[in-house]
């Protein structure tokens, strides 16, 4: 396998020579500086391109006595390249190093790439490290050895070693996908995490983040059974409350399961609103209000809104059968049946809030996702959410208590906790 080395070059040649001699790469990319425009002092590229004796053996020597680094390490001209960067411009250095890595990866897709950050200015080292950390297949290396002080390692003790950076690399690579949880974009997290392999030693943490993202993505898409199956493998103090809700969403008793799913639909609508998707949120609220009436009629009266018996229709309701001879009702008529056939909090709500409900339904009907062409605004959503929180949800909680649901479920997490 082709071995490539990328290294930053500063004022000292020893760490570069040690890195090349230890690794014996097939190709080297030197990150160097050019002549300083202010002082005219030679840049580190002199150590690569200089002719004759151009490098001092020791810093205190009066004159150079060694040839350039390629000559010292036996590199042929076709075995290396030079990338000129700036000594202390971190942005420029990072971009230059990233470009080198991308170019080498494209030219040598099967190669093994190592990046040694020992040489060069502090900014050059930092820039190469940051660029390398974003590429999981690039091995980060440094030249180390015996130290008697914090200035340099003792001459003759140098050797090239791998830098322990798995945690840093993983945190850097996974950070954008952990951040997606703040806007409930779990599917985006899953898609992003599948694009990179975890660094060595971080597989368990990577798998946990990916699988929990997948669990909540499935939950957000109403695939409650799949979400429950995944979450069961990751039970913890922070996740148990979600596991309990997921268990209710998959309860074998239809009345409890549907009650739990009504509240889940409301939480789902709130997540869409948090993303600024107000039309989607209101579409879910419309379904919530309709489904609530259907659930109440089914559980309390054994009445199905898709197939109502003639004797179940109040005289004041002028319903006509469809072409199959069945009586069916939509949202508003379903609530009229709730008012007629039940006596609990739901019937009381529709008697007191019928006009308010109609006003809110008009907002939905004007939506592009319903019958109109007007996008729903944040203000529209806030009006409906306030009405739901003050009137509809308290009623639903009272009705759902009979089915075993006694409190609102928590919103899905907006922070990933490892």
Beta strands, then each sheet from edge to edge (+ up, - down):
strand 1: 3-8
strand 2: 27-33
strand 3: 80-85
strand 4: 112-116
strand 5: 138-144
strand 6: 159-162
sheet 1: 3+ 2+ 1+ 4+ 5+ 6-
end
